[in-house]
């Protein structure tokens, strides 16, 4: 039986060693409105999304070292260059040059906990 859902990714989870530091990093780089939620079994901070996209959260956990885990690509609020600069200033590292795509461009980065992330700037509509 073949399973072909319209949206195969349901949500993402990014482990961070220090939840407050993780919130500060993702706020600084992506301008996300993250708030700590301690109502479930683990504290987490949600990435807000409309109902058409995939959402996710950061949570206290053990990251894969050196960007060896999955890469989550997230949209930046402005330009790739501005987001890369914020990433450096917030304690992350930017990896290599931007890659052009038909839909925009992206650049790899590593957050302060060693998680691989993608900074994505869509083409202006």
N, C-alpha and C positions, 0 to 999 in steps of 0.2 A: 504494500500500500504506500503510495506517495503522499507525503504531507507537504502542502504548499500554501502556508498561510499568507495573507496579504501583508502582515507585519510580523516577520519572524523574530525580531528582537523585541522583548517585552519591557525590560528595564535593564539598567546598568548599575553596578556597584563598584565603587572605587575604594579600596582599603587605604586608610591613613593611620599613622602611628599616634597622632595627636589631632583629635577632631577639631579643636579650636584653630590650630595652625592650618589644617586642611580647609576649613571654612574661609579663613583669611586669604589663602592662596587662590582658591577658585573664585572668590569675590573679586580679588584684585585683577586676575587675568581675564576673566570672562564677564565681569560686571553682573554676576548672578546674585539674585536675592536669596541667600541661603540662611536658614534659621535652624538652630538645633532643635530636634524633636526627640524627646526621651520617653515617648508614650508606648513604644514597642519593646521587644525583647533586647534590642541594642539601640544605643543612641545613633542618630543619623541626621544628615542635613540634605534635604531634597533639592534637586535641580528642577525648577518649575518648568512645565511644558504645557502647550495646548493639548487638546485631545488627539491631534493628528500625528504627533511625534512621539518618539521614545523618550522617556524620562529616566531618571536615575538618582543616585545619592552617593554621598561619601559616608563611611562608617569606620569605627575603630577596628582595625584589622592588621594583618601582616601582608604588606605589599610584596610583589615580586621584585627582587633587586635588579637595578640597572635596566629597567624597561623591558624585562623579559616576559612579561605577561601580555594579555590582550591590550590593544590600543583602542581607546575610546576617542572618537573625533567629535569635537564640540564647536559650535558656531561662535565666532568672535563678534563683539558688538560694533566693531569699526574695521580697522585694517589689520592685516596680518602682521605688518611691521610694528604697529602699536601694541598688539597683543604679545608679540615676541619680546618686546622691550619690557612690558609689564611682567611677563614670565620670569625674565632674568632678575628684575628688581624684587620679585616676590619669593625668590629662592629656588626657582626652577632652572632648567637649562634647555636651550633650543638646539635641535639636532639638524645640521645640514641646511640646505637651501630650500626655499619654497618649491612645491611641485604644482605645475599648472594642470587643471582639469577642465573639461568642457563646462562644468557647472561652477567653477571658481578656482580656488587654489588652497593648498594646505601646507603645513609644516609640522614636522614631528617635534615633540618636546618631552621632557621628563619632569614630573612634579617633584617637590622636595622629598617625597617618600620613595621615589624610584619608579613610580607608575608611568608607563608610556601613555601620552595623550597626543591628540592631533588638534592643532589650531586650524580652524576652517573658516575661510572667507568666501561666501558665495559671490558669484558674478552679480553685479547690480542689475536689477530688473528694469 
